[in-house]
Amino acid sequence: MNTKLVTLTLAGLIACGSAFAGDYATALGECLYKNATSEDKTTLTQWAFVTLGKTSAAKSIAAIPAAKTQEVDQKTKSLLVRLTTSTCSKEALQVALHEPSTGLQDAVSSMSSQMIRDQIRAQAKNVLSSSLLSPNTGTQTNRGSDLLKNLLKK
């Protein structure tokens, strides 16, 4: 459950950040996402988890050893250098020219948002299956569902 909480928190933070990405950063983020292998996406997911793990809120749930943090940071740096200098070099050049101050961070946030969206769709079925909008045997959920249905009828 703690991992789900951290993942959902990370998704919200990244989704908010990606809303401010420029066109070039968004294009680079899409290129990174499309060209990242499943192993690359695992590395990036670990990096996002480690990055969020540095916050005081996450530290109260789980401690990540400094050596692991450094290992994941270095692996991610190598991955981003490889992708931005090969497969996504055109998009990276445009970011460097037009959005040099925050473009790469925005691109990684944009790509991470897509990855997290995929993970939430795949992993959060158990949590979301008992949500307010889902039919369920629980009377409170049914009342909430009925309330929304009646509201939408008006």
C-alpha positions as CSV (number, residue, x, y, z in Angstrom):
1,M,0.0,0.0,0.0
2,N,2.9,2.4,0.8
3,T,4.3,1.9,-2.7
4,K,0.9,2.7,-4.2
5,L,0.7,5.9,-2.2
6,V,4.2,7.0,-3.3
7,T,3.4,6.1,-6.9
8,L,0.1,8.1,-6.9
9,T,1.8,11.1,-5.2
10,L,4.6,11.0,-7.8
11,A,2.0,10.8,-10.6
12,G,0.3,13.9,-9.3
13,L,3.5,15.9,-9.0
14,I,4.8,14.9,-12.4
15,A,1.5,15.5,-14.1
16,C,1.4,19.0,-12.6
17,G,5.0,19.7,-13.7
18,S,4.4,18.5,-17.3
19,A,1.6,20.9,-17.8
20,F,4.1,23.7,-18.1
21,A,6.4,22.0,-20.6
22,G,7.1,23.9,-23.9
23,D,6.5,22.5,-27.3
24,Y,10.1,21.4,-27.8
25,A,10.3,19.8,-24.4
26,T,7.0,18.0,-25.0
27,A,8.3,16.7,-28.3
28,L,11.5,15.5,-26.7
29,G,9.6,13.8,-23.9
30,E,7.4,12.0,-26.5
31,C,10.5,10.9,-28.4
32,L,12.2,9.6,-25.1
33,Y,9.0,7.7,-24.2
34,K,8.6,6.2,-27.6
35,N,12.3,5.1,-27.8
36,A,12.8,3.9,-24.3
37,T,13.0,0.1,-24.0
38,S,11.2,-1.7,-21.2
39,E,14.6,-1.9,-19.4
40,D,15.0,1.9,-19.9
41,K,11.5,2.5,-18.4
42,T,12.4,0.3,-15.4
43,T,15.5,2.5,-14.9
44,L,13.4,5.7,-15.2
45,T,10.8,4.4,-12.8
46,Q,13.5,3.6,-10.3
47,W,14.9,7.0,-10.8
48,A,11.5,8.7,-10.2
49,F,11.0,6.6,-7.1
50,V,14.5,7.4,-5.8
51,T,14.0,11.1,-6.6
52,L,10.7,11.2,-4.7
53,G,12.3,9.2,-2.0
54,K,14.5,12.2,-1.2
55,T,11.5,14.2,0.1
56,S,10.7,14.2,3.8
57,A,7.2,12.8,3.1
58,A,8.6,9.8,1.3
59,K,11.4,9.4,3.9
60,S,8.8,8.8,6.5
61,I,7.6,5.7,4.5
62,A,10.8,4.2,3.1
63,A,14.5,4.8,3.4
64,I,16.6,4.4,0.3
65,P,20.3,3.8,0.8
66,A,22.5,6.6,-0.5
67,A,24.6,4.1,-2.5
68,K,21.4,2.9,-4.3
69,T,20.4,6.5,-5.0
70,Q,23.8,7.3,-6.5
71,E,23.7,4.1,-8.6
72,V,20.2,4.8,-10.0
73,D,21.1,8.5,-10.6
74,Q,24.2,7.5,-12.6
75,K,22.4,4.8,-14.6
76,T,19.6,7.4,-15.5
77,K,22.1,10.0,-16.5
78,S,23.8,7.5,-18.9
79,L,20.4,6.5,-20.3
80,L,19.4,10.1,-20.9
81,V,22.7,11.0,-22.5
82,R,22.4,7.9,-24.8
83,L,18.8,8.7,-25.8
84,T,19.3,12.5,-26.3
85,T,22.5,12.1,-28.3
86,S,21.3,9.3,-30.6
87,T,17.6,8.5,-31.2
88,C,16.2,11.8,-30.0
89,S,19.1,14.1,-31.0
90,K,17.0,16.4,-33.3
91,E,14.4,17.0,-30.5
92,A,17.2,17.5,-27.9
93,L,18.9,20.1,-30.2
94,Q,15.6,22.0,-30.4
95,V,15.3,22.0,-26.7
96,A,18.8,23.2,-26.3
97,L,18.2,26.0,-28.7
98,H,14.7,27.1,-27.6
99,E,14.2,26.0,-24.0
100,P,17.7,25.7,-22.6
101,S,17.0,26.5,-19.0
102,T,14.3,23.9,-18.1
103,G,13.6,22.0,-21.3
104,L,15.3,18.8,-20.4
105,Q,13.7,18.7,-17.0
106,D,10.3,19.4,-18.7
107,A,11.0,16.7,-21.3
108,V,11.8,14.1,-18.6
109,S,8.7,15.2,-16.6
110,S,6.6,14.8,-19.8
111,M,7.9,11.4,-20.5
112,S,7.6,10.3,-16.8
113,S,3.9,11.4,-16.8
114,Q,3.2,9.1,-19.7
115,M,5.1,6.2,-18.0
116,I,3.3,6.8,-14.7
117,R,-0.1,7.0,-16.5
118,D,0.7,3.6,-17.9
119,Q,1.6,2.2,-14.5
120,I,-1.4,3.6,-12.8
121,R,-3.7,2.1,-15.5
122,A,-2.0,-1.3,-15.0
123,Q,-1.4,-1.3,-11.3
124,A,-4.2,0.7,-9.7
125,K,-7.2,-1.5,-10.7
126,N,-7.6,-2.9,-7.2
127,V,-7.6,0.6,-5.6
128,L,-9.9,2.2,-8.2
129,S,-12.2,-0.8,-8.6
130,S,-13.8,0.2,-5.3
131,S,-14.0,3.9,-6.1
132,L,-17.1,6.0,-5.9
133,L,-18.0,5.6,-9.5
134,S,-17.7,1.8,-9.7
135,P,-20.6,-0.5,-9.0
136,N,-19.9,-2.4,-5.8
137,T,-21.7,-4.3,-3.1
138,G,-20.9,-1.7,-0.4
139,T,-23.8,0.4,0.5
140,Q,-21.8,3.6,0.8
141,T,-20.3,3.2,-2.7
142,N,-23.8,2.4,-4.1
143,R,-25.2,5.6,-2.5
144,G,-22.4,7.6,-4.0
145,S,-22.8,6.1,-7.4
146,D,-26.6,6.6,-7.2
147,L,-26.1,10.2,-6.1
148,L,-23.8,10.9,-9.1
149,K,-26.2,9.2,-11.5
150,N,-29.1,11.3,-10.2
151,L,-27.0,14.4,-10.4
152,L,-26.1,13.7,-14.0
153,K,-29.8,13.1,-14.9
154,K,-30.7,16.7,-14.0
